[in-house]
């Protein structure tokens, strides 16, 4: 309830207007040294690609920084190593670098295959079966393949030993096609298992 005997409270609002601007070069230099700058270079003429288009093209392209992130993160992950000898450290670094190269090549080939077929890969996101992407990562494709649940079952009735292989999922067929491989290699698993 409002009390008439209480004094009114007034608020003073101060407004500012900028009339001049001066650059403080020493502060700017200090901030530049701390923040760093990202330089992007292209040989595309300015008439062919605007600044905004160049930034979008850069963000959508392969970058070395992303590979360093993959190298430090899962699934490859160089983290604290529990090895004692220098040759073990060198060997492990070579192995992880080789895995990164293979993952990068896999990703590039899958993306090229997707561009050639003009079809996006569905099923890469758990719980979102119809969601697709134009640039799937290699690790996301491998995780989706692992979720497909491909099984090989051995049936041995004492007289005869047989194998049953579950049908090859469409996602795996499309990935194999992107890699330039036939699905016949999948069926050879049974032939080579005997």
C-alpha positions, 0 to 999 in steps of 0.5 A, a space after each residue: 500500500 502506498 504511504 503519502 507521508 513517505 518521501 518520493 524517491 527520484 532517480 537521476 539518469 545521466 546520458 552521455 554523448 560521444 563527440 570525439 574518438 581517439 585511438 590509443 595505439 599503446 593499448 591497441 598494440 597491447 590487446 593485439 599482442 594478447 589476442 592475436 589476429 587470424 589472417 586469411 589469404 585467398 587467390 580469389 579475385 575480390 570481384 569473385 568472392 566477397 569478404 563474407 563469402 570468403 569467411 564462410 568458405 574458410 569456415 566450411 573448409 578443411 583446417 589444420 587447427 581442427 586436426 590438432 583438436 582431433 589429435 588432442 581429443 577423443 577418439 585419438 587423444 594424446 593425453 598424459 602418456 603412461 610410458 617411460 621410455 623415449 622410444 615409446 613416446 615417439 612410437 605412440 606419437 607416430 601411431 596417433 599421427 598415422 591414425 589422424 591421417 587415416 581418419 582425415 583421408 576417410 572423412 575427405 573420401 566420404 565427403 567426396 562420395 556424398 558430393 558425387 551422389 548428391 545424397 546426404 548421409 542420414 543416421 549420423 546423429 543418435 535419436 535424429 534418424 533423418 537429420 543430415 549434414 553436408 560435411 560429416 566428420 570422419 569420427 561421426 560416420 564411424 560412430 554411426 557405423 558402430 551403432 548399426 549393430 553388424 553381427 556375424 553368428 556362428 552356428 555349430 550343430 556338431 556336424 556342420 559349422 555355418 556362419 550367418 552375417 546380418 545384412 549390410 546396412 544402407 549407411 555402410 553400403 553408401 560409405 563403402 561406395 564413397 570409399 570406392 569399395 565394393 560390398 563384396 569385401 563385407 561378404 568375404 568375411 565369411 569366406 576368410 573366417 574358415 
